[in-house]
Each structure stands twice: as structure tokens, then as C-alpha cells.
Amino acid sequence: MRNNFGGFPGGNMQQLMRQAQKMQQQLTEAQEALDSKEYEASSGGGAVTCKVSGKRELLSLTIKPEVVDPDDVEMLQDLIMAAVNEALRTGEKTREETMNRMAPGGMGGLL
């Protein structure tokens, strides 16, 4: 029993298109939800705290005044980088996990 879809079993093209559109809509909604999330991280025992968006933008940066030492700017720079990078890693991990859960079987990691 052949059909017009190269022998694709149960080849209902309209159903396949509806499924593809539904998946696209779900991916779009997931992307929007991830973009609207915020992630916070700190370093130096809370001396530096930052918040980033799911769009990978720095939203806020808080530095406790007692950490500001004009003779050790390098340490402050390291604390800032550590906090920002940790917040970005957390956001990226959440994004990957969410998108991989939505991927059809065998496609995890491609999104």
C-alpha cells in the first residue's frame, strides 16, 4: 500500500504539518518563557551579586561597599566576573535542559 509520501507509513501530510506547527508553537513559547527568566548569582560570600536575564543581559550588579579596596581592584574584578559567569551558566543550563526536553526522540542536543 503506497501513498504520495514516498511510502511514509500513515502519511497524512496535513496531520504531520499540524504536528510540526504545534511543535514550533511550543518551542516559541518555551523560548519566550526562557527569555523572560532572571538568574542571580553571587561570589565572595555575597560580596558581589548580579542578576542576568534569559536573554543573557546583565540586569543588575551589587557590590558591598566593604569589598571596594582601591589597592586591590583586581580582586573586585575577579569577583564580578565570577558572579556574572555563574549567573550566565545557570541560565544557559536551564535553557539547554528545557529545549532538550522538548526535542523529539533522538534530537536532544541539536536545539
Gaussian input, Z-matrix of N, CA and C with variables (Angstrom, degrees):
# hf/3-21g

backbone

0 1
 N
 C     1     B1
 C     2     B2     1     A1
 N     3     B3     2     A2     1     D1
 C     4     B4     3     A3     2     D2
 C     5     B5     4     A4     3     D3
 N     6     B6     5     A5     4     D4
 C     7     B7     6     A6     5     D5
 C     8     B8     7     A7     6     D6
 N     9     B9     8     A8     7     D7
 C    10    B10     9     A9     8     D8
 C    11    B11    10    A10     9     D9
 N    12    B12    11    A11    10    D10
 C    13    B13    12    A12    11    D11
 C    14    B14    13    A13    12    D12
 N    15    B15    14    A14    13    D13
 C    16    B16    15    A15    14    D14
 C    17    B17    16    A16    15    D15
 N    18    B18    17    A17    16    D16
 C    19    B19    18    A18    17    D17
 C    20    B20    19    A19    18    D18
 N    21    B21    20    A20    19    D19
 C    22    B22    21    A21    20    D20
 C    23    B23    22    A22    21    D21
 N    24    B24    23    A23    22    D22
 C    25    B25    24    A24    23    D23
 C    26    B26    25    A25    24    D24
 N    27    B27    26    A26    25    D25
 C    28    B28    27    A27    26    D26
 C    29    B29    28    A28    27    D27
 N    30    B30    29    A29    28    D28
 C    31    B31    30    A30    29    D29
 C    32    B32    31    A31    30    D30
 N    33    B33    32    A32    31    D31
 C    34    B34    33    A33    32    D32
 C    35    B35    34    A34    33    D33
 N    36    B36    35    A35    34    D34
 C    37    B37    36    A36    35    D35
 C    38    B38    37    A37    36    D36
 N    39    B39    38    A38    37    D37
 C    40    B40    39    A39    38    D38
 C    41    B41    40    A40    39    D39
 N    42    B42    41    A41    40    D40
 C    43    B43    42    A42    41    D41
 C    44    B44    43    A43    42    D42
 N    45    B45    44    A44    43    D43
 C    46    B46    45    A45    44    D44
 C    47    B47    46    A46    45    D45
 N    48    B48    47    A47    46    D46
 C    49    B49    48    A48    47    D47
 C    50    B50    49    A49    48    D48
 N    51    B51    50    A50    49    D49
 C    52    B52    51    A51    50    D50
 C    53    B53    52    A52    51    D51
 N    54    B54    53    A53    52    D52
 C    55    B55    54    A54    53    D53
 C    56    B56    55    A55    54    D54
 N    57    B57    56    A56    55    D55
 C    58    B58    57    A57    56    D56
 C    59    B59    58    A58    57    D57
 N    60    B60    59    A59    58    D58
 C    61    B61    60    A60    59    D59
 C    62    B62    61    A61    60    D60
 N    63    B63    62    A62    61    D61
 C    64    B64    63    A63    62    D62
 C    65    B65    64    A64    63    D63
 N    66    B66    65    A65    64    D64
 C    67    B67    66    A66    65    D65
 C    68    B68    67    A67    66    D66
 N    69    B69    68    A68    67    D67
 C    70    B70    69    A69    68    D68
 C    71    B71    70    A70    69    D69
 N    72    B72    71    A71    70    D70
 C    73    B73    72    A72    71    D71
 C    74    B74    73    A73    72    D72
 N    75    B75    74    A74    73    D73
 C    76    B76    75    A75    74    D74
 C    77    B77    76    A76    75    D75
 N    78    B78    77    A77    76    D76
 C    79    B79    78    A78    77    D77
 C    80    B80    79    A79    78    D78
 N    81    B81    80    A80    79    D79
 C    82    B82    81    A81    80    D80
 C    83    B83    82    A82    81    D81
 N    84    B84    83    A83    82    D82
 C    85    B85    84    A84    83    D83
 C    86    B86    85    A85    84    D84
 N    87    B87    86    A86    85    D85
 C    88    B88    87    A87    86    D86
 C    89    B89    88    A88    87    D87
 N    90    B90    89    A89    88    D88
 C    91    B91    90    A90    89    D89
 C    92    B92    91    A91    90    D90
 N    93    B93    92    A92    91    D91
 C    94    B94    93    A93    92    D92
 C    95    B95    94    A94    93    D93
 N    96    B96    95    A95    94    D94
 C    97    B97    96    A96    95    D95
 C    98    B98    97    A97    96    D96
 N    99    B99    98    A98    97    D97
 C   100   B100    99    A99    98    D98
 C   101   B101   100   A100    99    D99
 N   102   B102   101   A101   100   D100
 C   103   B103   102   A102   101   D101
 C   104   B104   103   A103   102   D102
 N   105   B105   104   A104   103   D103
 C   106   B106   105   A105   104   D104
 C   107   B107   106   A106   105   D105
 N   108   B108   107   A107   106   D106
 C   109   B109   108   A108   107   D107
 C   110   B110   109   A109   108   D108
 N   111   B111   110   A110   109   D109
 C   112   B112   111   A111   110   D110
 C   113   B113   112   A112   111   D111
 N   114   B114   113   A113   112   D112
 C   115   B115   114   A114   113   D113
 C   116   B116   115   A115   114   D114
 N   117   B117   116   A116   115   D115
 C   118   B118   117   A117   116   D116
 C   119   B119   118   A118   117   D117
 N   120   B120   119   A119   118   D118
 C   121   B121   120   A120   119   D119
 C   122   B122   121   A121   120   D120
 N   123   B123   122   A122   121   D121
 C   124   B124   123   A123   122   D122
 C   125   B125   124   A124   123   D123
 N   126   B126   125   A125   124   D124
 C   127   B127   126   A126   125   D125
 C   128   B128   127   A127   126   D126
 N   129   B129   128   A128   127   D127
 C   130   B130   129   A129   128   D128
 C   131   B131   130   A130   129   D129
 N   132   B132   131   A131   130   D130
 C   133   B133   132   A132   131   D131
 C   134   B134   133   A133   132   D132
 N   135   B135   134   A134   133   D133
 C   136   B136   135   A135   134   D134
 C   137   B137   136   A136   135   D135
 N   138   B138   137   A137   136   D136
 C   139   B139   138   A138   137   D137
 C   140   B140   139   A139   138   D138
 N   141   B141   140   A140   139   D139
 C   142   B142   141   A141   140   D140
 C   143   B143   142   A142   141   D141
 N   144   B144   143   A143   142   D142
 C   145   B145   144   A144   143   D143
 C   146   B146   145   A145   144   D144
 N   147   B147   146   A146   145   D145
 C   148   B148   147   A147   146   D146
 C   149   B149   148   A148   147   D147
 N   150   B150   149   A149   148   D148
 C   151   B151   150   A150   149   D149
 C   152   B152   151   A151   150   D150
 N   153   B153   152   A152   151   D151
 C   154   B154   153   A153   152   D152
 C   155   B155   154   A154   153   D153
 N   156   B156   155   A155   154   D154
 C   157   B157   156   A156   155   D155
 C   158   B158   157   A157   156   D156
 N   159   B159   158   A158   157   D157
 C   160   B160   159   A159   158   D158
 C   161   B161   160   A160   159   D159
 N   162   B162   161   A161   160   D160
 C   163   B163   162   A162   161   D161
 C   164   B164   163   A163   162   D162
 N   165   B165   164   A164   163   D163
 C   166   B166   165   A165   164   D164
 C   167   B167   166   A166   165   D165
 N   168   B168   167   A167   166   D166
 C   169   B169   168   A168   167   D167
 C   170   B170   169   A169   168   D168
 N   171   B171   170   A170   169   D169
 C   172   B172   171   A171   170   D170
 C   173   B173   172   A172   171   D171
 N   174   B174   173   A173   172   D172
 C   175   B175   174   A174   173   D173
 C   176   B176   175   A175   174   D174
 N   177   B177   176   A176   175   D175
 C   178   B178   177   A177   176   D176
 C   179   B179   178   A178   177   D177
 N   180   B180   179   A179   178   D178
 C   181   B181   180   A180   179   D179
 C   182   B182   181   A181   180   D180
 N   183   B183   182   A182   181   D181
 C   184   B184   183   A183   182   D182
 C   185   B185   184   A184   183   D183
 N   186   B186   185   A185   184   D184
 C   187   B187   186   A186   185   D185
 C   188   B188   187   A187   186   D186
 N   189   B189   188   A188   187   D187
 C   190   B190   189   A189   188   D188
 C   191   B191   190   A190   189   D189
 N   192   B192   191   A191   190   D190
 C   193   B193   192   A192   191   D191
 C   194   B194   193   A193   192   D192
 N   195   B195   194   A194   193   D193
 C   196   B196   195   A195   194   D194
 C   197   B197   196   A196   195   D195
 N   198   B198   197   A197   196   D196
 C   199   B199   198   A198   197   D197
 C   200   B200   199   A199   198   D198
 N   201   B201   200   A200   199   D199
 C   202   B202   201   A201   200   D200
 C   203   B203   202   A202   201   D201
 N   204   B204   203   A203   202   D202
 C   205   B205   204   A204   203   D203
 C   206   B206   205   A205   204   D204
 N   207   B207   206   A206   205   D205
 C   208   B208   207   A207   206   D206
 C   209   B209   208   A208   207   D207
 N   210   B210   209   A209   208   D208
 C   211   B211   210   A210   209   D209
 C   212   B212   211   A211   210   D210
 N   213   B213   212   A212   211   D211
 C   214   B214   213   A213   212   D212
 C   215   B215   214   A214   213   D213
 N   216   B216   215   A215   214   D214
 C   217   B217   216   A216   215   D215
 C   218   B218   217   A217   216   D216
 N   219   B219   218   A218   217   D217
 C   220   B220   219   A219   218   D218
 C   221   B221   220   A220   219   D219
 N   222   B222   221   A221   220   D220
 C   223   B223   222   A222   221   D221
 C   224   B224   223   A223   222   D222
 N   225   B225   224   A224   223   D223
 C   226   B226   225   A225   224   D224
 C   227   B227   226   A226   225   D225
 N   228   B228   227   A227   226   D226
 C   229   B229   228   A228   227   D227
 C   230   B230   229   A229   228   D228
 N   231   B231   230   A230   229   D229
 C   232   B232   231   A231   230   D230
 C   233   B233   232   A232   231   D231
 N   234   B234   233   A233   232   D232
 C   235   B235   234   A234   233   D233
 C   236   B236   235   A235   234   D234
 N   237   B237   236   A236   235   D235
 C   238   B238   237   A237   236   D236
 C   239   B239   238   A238   237   D237
 N   240   B240   239   A239   238   D238
 C   241   B241   240   A240   239   D239
 C   242   B242   241   A241   240   D240
 N   243   B243   242   A242   241   D241
 C   244   B244   243   A243   242   D242
 C   245   B245   244   A244   243   D243
 N   246   B246   245   A245   244   D244
 C   247   B247   246   A246   245   D245
 C   248   B248   247   A247   246   D246
 N   249   B249   248   A248   247   D247
 C   250   B250   249   A249   248   D248
 C   251   B251   250   A250   249   D249
 N   252   B252   251   A251   250   D250
 C   253   B253   252   A252   251   D251
 C   254   B254   253   A253   252   D252
 N   255   B255   254   A254   253   D253
 C   256   B256   255   A255   254   D254
 C   257   B257   256   A256   255   D255
 N   258   B258   257   A257   256   D256
 C   259   B259   258   A258   257   D257
 C   260   B260   259   A259   258   D258
 N   261   B261   260   A260   259   D259
 C   262   B262   261   A261   260   D260
 C   263   B263   262   A262   261   D261
 N   264   B264   263   A263   262   D262
 C   265   B265   264   A264   263   D263
 C   266   B266   265   A265   264   D264
 N   267   B267   266   A266   265   D265
 C   268   B268   267   A267   266   D266
 C   269   B269   268   A268   267   D267
 N   270   B270   269   A269   268   D268
 C   271   B271   270   A270   269   D269
 C   272   B272   271   A271   270   D270
 N   273   B273   272   A272   271   D271
 C   274   B274   273   A273   272   D272
 C   275   B275   274   A274   273   D273
 N   276   B276   275   A275   274   D274
 C   277   B277   276   A276   275   D275
 C   278   B278   277   A277   276   D276
 N   279   B279   278   A278   277   D277
 C   280   B280   279   A279   278   D278
 C   281   B281   280   A280   279   D279
 N   282   B282   281   A281   280   D280
 C   283   B283   282   A282   281   D281
 C   284   B284   283   A283   282   D282
 N   285   B285   284   A284   283   D283
 C   286   B286   285   A285   284   D284
 C   287   B287   286   A286   285   D285
 N   288   B288   287   A287   286   D286
 C   289   B289   288   A288   287   D287
 C   290   B290   289   A289   288   D288
 N   291   B291   290   A290   289   D289
 C   292   B292   291   A291   290   D290
 C   293   B293   292   A292   291   D291
 N   294   B294   293   A293   292   D292
 C   295   B295   294   A294   293   D293
 C   296   B296   295   A295   294   D294
 N   297   B297   296   A296   295   D295
 C   298   B298   297   A297   296   D296
 C   299   B299   298   A298   297   D297
 N   300   B300   299   A299   298   D298
 C   301   B301   300   A300   299   D299
 C   302   B302   301   A301   300   D300
 N   303   B303   302   A302   301   D301
 C   304   B304   303   A303   302   D302
 C   305   B305   304   A304   303   D303
 N   306   B306   305   A305   304   D304
 C   307   B307   306   A306   305   D305
 C   308   B308   307   A307   306   D306
 N   309   B309   308   A308   307   D307
 C   310   B310   309   A309   308   D308
 C   311   B311   310   A310   309   D309
 N   312   B312   311   A311   310   D310
 C   313   B313   312   A312   311   D311
 C   314   B314   313   A313   312   D312
 N   315   B315   314   A314   313   D313
 C   316   B316   315   A315   314   D314
 C   317   B317   316   A316   315   D315
 N   318   B318   317   A317   316   D316
 C   319   B319   318   A318   317   D317
 C   320   B320   319   A319   318   D318
 N   321   B321   320   A320   319   D319
 C   322   B322   321   A321   320   D320
 C   323   B323   322   A322   321   D321
 N   324   B324   323   A323   322   D322
 C   325   B325   324   A324   323   D323
 C   326   B326   325   A325   324   D324
 N   327   B327   326   A326   325   D325
 C   328   B328   327   A327   326   D326
 C   329   B329   328   A328   327   D327
 N   330   B330   329   A329   328   D328
 C   331   B331   330   A330   329   D329
 C   332   B332   331   A331   330   D330

   B1=1.4469
   B2=1.5265
   B3=1.3157
   B4=1.4639
   B5=1.5153
   B6=1.3190
   B7=1.4555
   B8=1.5188
   B9=1.2725
   B10=1.4698
   B11=1.5219
   B12=1.2966
   B13=1.4644
   B14=1.5128
   B15=1.3053
   B16=1.4500
   B17=1.5108
   B18=1.2998
   B19=1.4516
   B20=1.5131
   B21=1.3221
   B22=1.4653
   B23=1.5192
   B24=1.3335
   B25=1.4616
   B26=1.5224
   B27=1.3207
   B28=1.4541
   B29=1.5110
   B30=1.3050
   B31=1.4590
   B32=1.5058
   B33=1.2841
   B34=1.4534
   B35=1.5207
   B36=1.3256
   B37=1.4598
   B38=1.5263
   B39=1.3179
   B40=1.4592
   B41=1.5263
   B42=1.3082
   B43=1.4692
   B44=1.5251
   B45=1.3013
   B46=1.4642
   B47=1.5248
   B48=1.3251
   B49=1.4609
   B50=1.5289
   B51=1.3335
   B52=1.4681
   B53=1.5234
   B54=1.3243
   B55=1.4658
   B56=1.5255
   B57=1.3198
   B58=1.4709
   B59=1.5288
   B60=1.3240
   B61=1.4624
   B62=1.5220
   B63=1.3205
   B64=1.4646
   B65=1.5265
   B66=1.3378
   B67=1.4584
   B68=1.5249
   B69=1.3246
   B70=1.4576
   B71=1.5224
   B72=1.3333
   B73=1.4580
   B74=1.5306
   B75=1.3329
   B76=1.4625
   B77=1.5304
   B78=1.3225
   B79=1.4633
   B80=1.5258
   B81=1.3185
   B82=1.4627
   B83=1.5214
   B84=1.3298
   B85=1.4600
   B86=1.5306
   B87=1.3241
   B88=1.4705
   B89=1.5206
   B90=1.3270
   B91=1.4663
   B92=1.5221
   B93=1.3324
   B94=1.4584
   B95=1.5265
   B96=1.3289
   B97=1.4646
   B98=1.5232
   B99=1.3222
   B100=1.4649
   B101=1.5253
   B102=1.3191
   B103=1.4640
   B104=1.5241
   B105=1.3306
   B106=1.4617
   B107=1.5345
   B108=1.3274
   B109=1.4689
   B110=1.5236
   B111=1.3335
   B112=1.4648
   B113=1.5207
   B114=1.3220
   B115=1.4577
   B116=1.5213
   B117=1.3167
   B118=1.4628
   B119=1.5171
   B120=1.3125
   B121=1.4632
   B122=1.5184
   B123=1.3314
   B124=1.4606
   B125=1.5140
   B126=1.3123
   B127=1.4596
   B128=1.5207
   B129=1.3159
   B130=1.4560
   B131=1.5173
   B132=1.3366
   B133=1.4509
   B134=1.5211
   B135=1.3211
   B136=1.4628
   B137=1.5160
   B138=1.3225
   B139=1.4633
   B140=1.5247
   B141=1.3252
   B142=1.4574
   B143=1.5187
   B144=1.3210
   B145=1.4602
   B146=1.5119
   B147=1.3233
   B148=1.4545
   B149=1.5203
   B150=1.3204
   B151=1.4561
   B152=1.5213
   B153=1.3418
   B154=1.4587
   B155=1.5247
   B156=1.3176
   B157=1.4574
   B158=1.5226
   B159=1.3246
   B160=1.4559
   B161=1.5209
   B162=1.3220
   B163=1.4699
   B164=1.5192
   B165=1.3288
   B166=1.4713
   B167=1.5271
   B168=1.3393
   B169=1.4615
   B170=1.5201
   B171=1.3109
   B172=1.4547
   B173=1.5285
   B174=1.3337
   B175=1.4654
   B176=1.5180
   B177=1.3304
   B178=1.4658
   B179=1.5168
   B180=1.3117
   B181=1.4545
   B182=1.5196
   B183=1.3332
   B184=1.4576
   B185=1.5201
   B186=1.3195
   B187=1.4591
   B188=1.5241
   B189=1.3165
   B190=1.4613
   B191=1.5320
   B192=1.3154
   B193=1.4653
   B194=1.5314
   B195=1.3185
   B196=1.4674
   B197=1.5324
   B198=1.3170
   B199=1.4630
   B200=1.5206
   B201=1.2993
   B202=1.4610
   B203=1.5285
   B204=1.3096
   B205=1.4598
   B206=1.5294
   B207=1.3297
   B208=1.4660
   B209=1.5199
   B210=1.3296
   B211=1.4641
   B212=1.5213
   B213=1.3502
   B214=1.4621
   B215=1.5312
   B216=1.3098
   B217=1.4631
   B218=1.5248
   B219=1.3152
   B220=1.4675
   B221=1.5286
   B222=1.3330
   B223=1.4540
   B224=1.5327
   B225=1.3215
   B226=1.4534
   B227=1.5274
   B228=1.3039
   B229=1.4666
   B230=1.5245
   B231=1.3156
   B232=1.4686
   B233=1.5251
   B234=1.3378
   B235=1.4653
   B236=1.5287
   B237=1.3206
   B238=1.4670
   B239=1.5166
   B240=1.3177
   B241=1.4609
   B242=1.5259
   B243=1.3193
   B244=1.4601
   B245=1.5220
   B246=1.3192
   B247=1.4615
   B248=1.5274
   B249=1.3157
   B250=1.4618
   B251=1.5254
   B252=1.3142
   B253=1.4604
   B254=1.5229
   B255=1.3221
   B256=1.4591
   B257=1.5276
   B258=1.3126
   B259=1.4650
   B260=1.5298
   B261=1.3121
   B262=1.4595
   B263=1.5202
   B264=1.3312
   B265=1.4762
   B266=1.5242
   B267=1.3200
   B268=1.4654
   B269=1.5215
   B270=1.3089
   B271=1.4581
   B272=1.5153
   B273=1.3019
   B274=1.4622
   B275=1.5269
   B276=1.3197
   B277=1.4647
   B278=1.5302
   B279=1.3155
   B280=1.4611
   B281=1.5208
   B282=1.3316
   B283=1.4666
   B284=1.5257
   B285=1.3247
   B286=1.4619
   B287=1.5254
   B288=1.3316
   B289=1.4595
   B290=1.5235
   B291=1.3121
   B292=1.4657
   B293=1.5164
   B294=1.3039
   B295=1.4621
   B296=1.5265
   B297=1.3332
   B298=1.4561
   B299=1.5260
   B300=1.3441
   B301=1.4636
   B302=1.5198
   B303=1.3068
   B304=1.4635
   B305=1.5166
   B306=1.3227
   B307=1.4571
   B308=1.5246
   B309=1.3372
   B310=1.4625
   B311=1.5271
   B312=1.3110
   B313=1.4632
   B314=1.5100
   B315=1.3212
   B316=1.4570
   B317=1.5164
   B318=1.3382
   B319=1.4666
   B320=1.5186
   B321=1.3222
   B322=1.4518
   B323=1.5152
   B324=1.3219
   B325=1.4560
   B326=1.5169
   B327=1.3207
   B328=1.4622
   B329=1.5108
   B330=1.3252
   B331=1.4641
   B332=1.5016
   A1=108.95
   A2=116.76
   A3=121.93
   A4=110.08
   A5=114.16
   A6=119.27
   A7=108.39
   A8=117.79
   A9=122.24
   A10=112.64
   A11=118.12
   A12=120.92
   A13=111.52
   A14=116.75
   A15=121.08
   A16=113.23
   A17=117.73
   A18=120.19
   A19=113.57
   A20=117.99
   A21=121.62
   A22=108.32
   A23=118.33
   A24=120.42
   A25=111.59
   A26=115.37
   A27=120.32
   A28=112.10
   A29=117.77
   A30=123.96
   A31=115.58
   A32=118.21
   A33=122.37
   A34=107.30
   A35=115.63
   A36=121.09
   A37=111.73
   A38=117.86
   A39=119.61
   A40=110.92
   A41=116.14
   A42=119.64
   A43=110.21
   A44=116.37
   A45=121.08
   A46=110.58
   A47=117.06
   A48=121.02
   A49=111.03
   A50=117.08
   A51=120.06
   A52=110.51
   A53=116.08
   A54=119.60
   A55=110.75
   A56=116.43
   A57=120.41
   A58=110.47
   A59=117.04
   A60=120.47
   A61=110.96
   A62=116.78
   A63=120.82
   A64=110.18
   A65=116.47
   A66=120.32
   A67=110.44
   A68=117.27
   A69=120.99
   A70=110.50
   A71=116.74
   A72=121.05
   A73=110.64
   A74=116.76
   A75=120.83
   A76=110.82
   A77=116.47
   A78=120.05
   A79=110.81
   A80=117.09
   A81=121.19
   A82=110.62
   A83=116.63
   A84=120.78
   A85=110.91
   A86=116.40
   A87=119.86
   A88=110.38
   A89=116.73
   A90=121.34
   A91=110.45
   A92=116.90
   A93=120.83
   A94=110.88
   A95=116.32
   A96=119.89
   A97=110.68
   A98=117.04
   A99=120.42
   A100=111.04
   A101=116.86
   A102=120.75
   A103=111.83
   A104=117.23
   A105=120.34
   A106=113.05
   A107=117.37
   A108=120.28
   A109=111.24
   A110=114.09
   A111=120.52
   A112=108.31
   A113=115.47
   A114=122.17
   A115=108.34
   A116=115.43
   A117=120.30
   A118=109.11
   A119=115.29
   A120=120.94
   A121=108.09
   A122=114.55
   A123=119.00
   A124=109.30
   A125=115.08
   A126=121.45
   A127=107.97
   A128=114.84
   A129=119.67
   A130=112.25
   A131=116.17
   A132=120.05
   A133=112.82
   A134=116.71
   A135=121.13
   A136=113.61
   A137=116.93
   A138=119.98
   A139=111.62
   A140=116.31
   A141=122.37
   A142=107.24
   A143=115.93
   A144=121.67
   A145=108.39
   A146=115.75
   A147=119.12
   A148=109.30
   A149=113.83
   A150=121.31
   A151=106.43
   A152=115.85
   A153=121.17
   A154=108.57
   A155=115.37
   A156=120.45
   A157=109.50
   A158=114.46
   A159=119.91
   A160=112.25
   A161=116.05
   A162=121.16
   A163=111.18
   A164=115.52
   A165=122.49
   A166=112.16
   A167=115.74
   A168=121.36
   A169=108.66
   A170=117.00
   A171=122.02
   A172=108.22
   A173=116.17
   A174=121.24
   A175=111.99
   A176=116.19
   A177=118.88
   A178=109.81
   A179=114.06
   A180=121.83
   A181=107.40
   A182=116.19
   A183=121.20
   A184=108.46
   A185=115.63
   A186=121.57
   A187=107.40
   A188=115.74
   A189=118.93
   A190=108.89
   A191=117.75
   A192=121.37
   A193=113.60
   A194=117.42
   A195=119.26
   A196=113.09
   A197=117.33
   A198=120.87
   A199=111.28
   A200=116.52
   A201=120.81
   A202=109.42
   A203=114.00
   A204=121.94
   A205=106.74
   A206=117.87
   A207=119.87
   A208=113.32
   A209=116.61
   A210=119.30
   A211=112.59
   A212=116.96
   A213=119.91
   A214=110.32
   A215=116.37
   A216=122.27
   A217=110.33
   A218=116.84
   A219=121.22
   A220=111.07
   A221=117.87
   A222=120.49
   A223=110.07
   A224=117.67
   A225=121.84
   A226=110.34
   A227=117.07
   A228=121.01
   A229=110.70
   A230=117.18
   A231=121.54
   A232=111.43
   A233=116.54
   A234=120.20
   A235=111.18
   A236=116.17
   A237=120.09
   A238=110.55
   A239=117.00
   A240=120.22
   A241=111.23
   A242=117.31
   A243=120.55
   A244=111.28
   A245=117.54
   A246=121.05
   A247=111.10
   A248=117.79
   A249=121.37
   A250=110.40
   A251=117.08
   A252=119.79
   A253=112.14
   A254=117.88
   A255=120.66
   A256=110.84
   A257=117.61
   A258=120.54
   A259=110.62
   A260=117.51
   A261=121.09
   A262=111.45
   A263=117.60
   A264=121.12
   A265=111.01
   A266=116.51
   A267=120.35
   A268=110.22
   A269=116.79
   A270=120.80
   A271=112.29
   A272=116.83
   A273=121.10
   A274=110.85
   A275=117.10
   A276=120.82
   A277=110.19
   A278=116.88
   A279=121.16
   A280=110.36
   A281=116.45
   A282=121.32
   A283=110.90
   A284=117.26
   A285=121.04
   A286=111.26
   A287=116.89
   A288=120.42
   A289=110.92
   A290=117.21
   A291=121.11
   A292=111.08
   A293=117.50
   A294=120.76
   A295=111.08
   A296=118.13
   A297=120.46
   A298=111.77
   A299=117.17
   A300=119.92
   A301=111.04
   A302=117.20
   A303=121.32
   A304=112.39
   A305=117.80
   A306=121.15
   A307=110.22
   A308=116.60
   A309=119.18
   A310=109.45
   A311=116.47
   A312=121.60
   A313=113.08
   A314=114.55
   A315=120.37
   A316=114.51
   A317=118.63
   A318=119.76
   A319=111.98
   A320=117.82
   A321=120.21
   A322=110.94
   A323=117.04
   A324=121.01
   A325=113.27
   A326=117.45
   A327=119.85
   A328=111.99
   A329=117.73
   A330=120.76
   A331=111.03
   D1=106.65
   D2=-179.50
   D3=-99.70
   D4=154.51
   D5=175.00
   D6=-128.00
   D7=-172.96
   D8=-176.99
   D9=-84.61
   D10=11.01
   D11=-175.51
   D12=-119.31
   D13=38.82
   D14=175.91
   D15=62.81
   D16=32.38
   D17=177.48
   D18=82.87
   D19=8.90
   D20=178.26
   D21=-62.39
   D22=117.70
   D23=-175.26
   D24=-61.46
   D25=136.96
   D26=179.54
   D27=61.76
   D28=31.13
   D29=-170.59
   D30=-64.24
   D31=70.93
   D32=173.76
   D33=-93.00
   D34=99.48
   D35=-173.77
   D36=-62.44
   D37=-37.04
   D38=179.17
   D39=-63.98
   D40=-41.19
   D41=178.77
   D42=-65.16
   D43=-41.46
   D44=178.27
   D45=-62.32
   D46=-41.21
   D47=178.94
   D48=-66.54
   D49=-39.96
   D50=177.76
   D51=-63.12
   D52=-41.26
   D53=178.71
   D54=-64.07
   D55=-41.04
   D56=179.06
   D57=-65.05
   D58=-41.57
   D59=178.62
   D60=-65.55
   D61=-39.85
   D62=178.50
   D63=-63.65
   D64=-43.63
   D65=178.98
   D66=-63.80
   D67=-41.09
   D68=178.74
   D69=-62.10
   D70=-42.14
   D71=178.58
   D72=-63.22
   D73=-42.85
   D74=179.15
   D75=-63.62
   D76=-40.84
   D77=178.59
   D78=-65.42
   D79=-40.74
   D80=178.42
   D81=-63.08
   D82=-44.07
   D83=179.38
   D84=-64.64
   D85=-41.16
   D86=178.60
   D87=-64.06
   D88=-41.91
   D89=179.32
   D90=-61.16
   D91=-43.95
   D92=-179.99
   D93=-64.94
   D94=-40.51
   D95=178.36
   D96=-64.75
   D97=-41.78
   D98=179.00
   D99=-65.96
   D100=-39.98
   D101=179.67
   D102=-63.41
   D103=-30.15
   D104=-176.61
   D105=-86.30
   D106=-8.30
   D107=179.51
   D108=-73.34
   D109=158.34
   D110=175.28
   D111=-126.10
   D112=144.34
   D113=-178.86
   D114=-127.38
   D115=136.83
   D116=-178.03
   D117=-122.92
   D118=143.49
   D119=176.71
   D120=-148.46
   D121=158.62
   D122=178.23
   D123=-138.70
   D124=166.08
   D125=176.87
   D126=-142.19
   D127=166.87
   D128=179.17
   D129=62.16
   D130=36.99
   D131=179.13
   D132=64.62
   D133=31.70
   D134=179.52
   D135=94.42
   D136=4.63
   D137=-180.00
   D138=-65.14
   D139=-35.25
   D140=177.93
   D141=-127.33
   D142=127.31
   D143=178.69
   D144=-129.06
   D145=138.87
   D146=177.78
   D147=-136.05
   D148=160.99
   D149=176.53
   D150=-132.02
   D151=132.62
   D152=177.12
   D153=-122.96
   D154=157.96
   D155=178.28
   D156=-93.59
   D157=166.79
   D158=174.76
   D159=-64.75
   D160=-15.06
   D161=176.23
   D162=-87.19
   D163=7.76
   D164=177.21
   D165=67.31
   D166=40.14
   D167=177.06
   D168=-115.44
   D169=139.11
   D170=176.24
   D171=-73.14
   D172=121.04
   D173=-177.62
   D174=-97.29
   D175=-38.76
   D176=179.42
   D177=-153.21
   D178=155.56
   D179=178.40
   D180=-143.19
   D181=122.95
   D182=-179.57
   D183=-119.61
   D184=130.70
   D185=179.01
   D186=-124.54
   D187=123.41
   D188=177.82
   D189=-67.79
   D190=134.20
   D191=-176.04
   D192=-55.15
   D193=-34.90
   D194=-177.64
   D195=-68.81
   D196=-11.11
   D197=178.79
   D198=-85.90
   D199=-20.10
   D200=-176.57
   D201=-77.16
   D202=105.90
   D203=179.28
   D204=-121.94
   D205=109.07
   D206=-177.23
   D207=-59.71
   D208=-19.16
   D209=179.05
   D210=-88.40
   D211=-5.78
   D212=-178.97
   D213=-138.67
   D214=58.19
   D215=179.67
   D216=-64.18
   D217=-33.04
   D218=-178.40
   D219=-60.20
   D220=-40.58
   D221=179.00
   D222=-63.36
   D223=-42.58
   D224=179.16
   D225=-62.81
   D226=-41.71
   D227=177.05
   D228=-60.67
   D229=-43.27
   D230=178.91
   D231=-62.91
   D232=-41.52
   D233=178.68
   D234=-63.83
   D235=-41.10
   D236=178.81
   D237=-64.04
   D238=-47.83
   D239=179.66
   D240=-60.89
   D241=-41.61
   D242=-179.78
   D243=-62.44
   D244=-44.92
   D245=-179.39
   D246=-65.40
   D247=-46.99
   D248=-178.68
   D249=-63.76
   D250=-45.69
   D251=-179.53
   D252=-63.29
   D253=-38.15
   D254=178.62
   D255=-66.08
   D256=-42.29
   D257=178.01
   D258=-63.44
   D259=-41.93
   D260=178.32
   D261=-65.21
   D262=-40.89
   D263=177.25
   D264=-62.01
   D265=-41.61
   D266=179.61
   D267=-62.54
   D268=-45.01
   D269=178.21
   D270=-62.65
   D271=-42.91
   D272=-178.86
   D273=-66.98
   D274=-39.38
   D275=178.16
   D276=-62.71
   D277=-43.74
   D278=178.26
   D279=-62.21
   D280=-43.17
   D281=179.15
   D282=-60.76
   D283=-47.49
   D284=-178.83
   D285=-63.30
   D286=-44.88
   D287=-179.60
   D288=-61.93
   D289=-42.99
   D290=-179.40
   D291=-64.92
   D292=-47.66
   D293=-177.44
   D294=-68.42
   D295=-36.85
   D296=178.76
   D297=-66.92
   D298=-33.73
   D299=176.70
   D300=-65.38
   D301=-29.13
   D302=-177.43
   D303=-86.62
   D304=-14.97
   D305=-176.53
   D306=-68.44
   D307=140.58
   D308=175.50
   D309=-62.22
   D310=156.44
   D311=-178.21
   D312=-45.99
   D313=130.95
   D314=177.51
   D315=83.84
   D316=-2.62
   D317=-177.83
   D318=-108.39
   D319=2.45
   D320=178.91
   D321=-54.22
   D322=137.98
   D323=-179.34
   D324=92.32
   D325=-13.25
   D326=178.98
   D327=-86.52
   D328=-17.37
   D329=-176.70
   D330=-91.10

